[in-house]
Amino acid sequence: MVRLHALELSPDVAGAAAVRRDWQALHDAGLPSQLDHRGTTNAPHVTLVATAEPVGAAVADRAVGLLGPLLPLVVPLSGMVVFGGPRPSLAWLLEMPDPVVAAVLELRALTTGHRHQGWLPHVTLARRLRREDVEAARCALGGGPPELVLADLRHWDPEAGSIERLTLT
């Protein structure tokens, strides 16, 4: 499996705690959860761009220029989404303002090797659920927080196994 380089927005402390509570609720219910991901860099985030190619300094600088002035950003949750095939993922869907969507589309145009077309802003709660467990997972989570505050832009480099904070609010 190819590990993808990514530009991501991360929530503030309260938002990260809310997402981690949902991860814990799934785990406590005996269901797959992002809490099960034991990587040292695993943290709640919204992926903006994920590509097989390294994110260069010019793209990272452009991301800071486009998104930095918008942070911190209060983003409403608009519901839960289930996507994927026989082993789907479960995520909170986010309502992004137009300037963020425009910025992400510009960054995607500057990069190649995307795994998916378009952009679906979300925070992943669980991966590889069994289809028959989706309803139990939904019930374990309840309604989720009404909104998240996205506070920082970061770059995930899978080759170095590191996260670089590009902005700090």
HELIX and SHEET records of a PDB file:
HELIX    1   1 VAL A   13  ASP A   28  1                                  16    
HELIX    2   2 GLN A   34  ASP A   36  5                                   3    
HELIX    3   3 ALA A   57  LEU A   67  1                                  11    
HELIX    4   4 GLY A   68  LEU A   70  5                                   3    
HELIX    5   5 ASP A   98  ALA A  109  1                                  12    
HELIX    6   6 ARG A  131  ASP A  133  5                                   3    
HELIX    7   7 VAL A  134  LEU A  141  1                                   8    
SHEET    1   A 6 VAL A  46  THR A  51  0                                        
SHEET    2   A 6 HIS A   5  PRO A  11 -1                                        
SHEET    3   A 6 GLU A 147  ASP A 157 -1                                        
SHEET    4   A 6 LEU A  73  PHE A  83 -1                                        
SHEET    5   A 6 SER A  89  LEU A  94 -1                                        
SHEET    6   A 6 HIS A 122  ALA A 126 -1                                        
SHEET    1   B 4 VAL A  46  THR A  51  0                                        
SHEET    2   B 4 HIS A   5  PRO A  11 -1                                        
SHEET    3   B 4 GLU A 147  ASP A 157 -1                                        
SHEET    4   B 4 SER A 162  ARG A 165 -1                                        
END                                                                             
